[in-house]
Amino acid sequence: MANTPQSKKRARQNEARYAVNKARRSRIRTFLRKVEEAISSGDQAAASEALRSAQPEIARGVTKGVLHKNTAARKMSRLSSRVKALSA
């Protein structure tokens, strides 16, 4: 348990930051799920639109420190290749 005033404040800050990061992660996952659902439905137009809306959200996750840069790049790359494959 936190004893010093500094450690008590740090615990409060960690709790607040955890809540913000959790909300951001959830939001990113929602956008990713929309892309996945569009891909599984086979609708290329909807999938590309969902991907277009998900990309800035993923990039924002990187700038906010929720996702690693390479993780975000990998997710965007794999999703875009799957969306592109729908047209073939």
Secondary structure as the mmCIF struct_conf table of DSSP 4:
data_model
#
loop_
_struct_conf.conf_type_id
_struct_conf.id
_struct_conf.beg_label_comp_id
_struct_conf.beg_label_asym_id
_struct_conf.beg_label_seq_id
_struct_conf.end_label_comp_id
_struct_conf.end_label_asym_id
_struct_conf.end_label_seq_id
BEND BEND1 THR A 4 THR A 4
HELX_RH_AL_P HELX_RH_AL_P1 PRO A 5 SER A 41
TURN_TY1_P TURN_TY1_P1 GLY A 42 GLY A 42
HELX_RH_AL_P HELX_RH_AL_P2 GLN A 44 THR A 63
TURN_TY1_P TURN_TY1_P2 LYS A 64 GLY A 65
BEND BEND2 VAL A 66 LEU A 67
HELX_RH_AL_P HELX_RH_AL_P3 LYS A 69 SER A 87
#
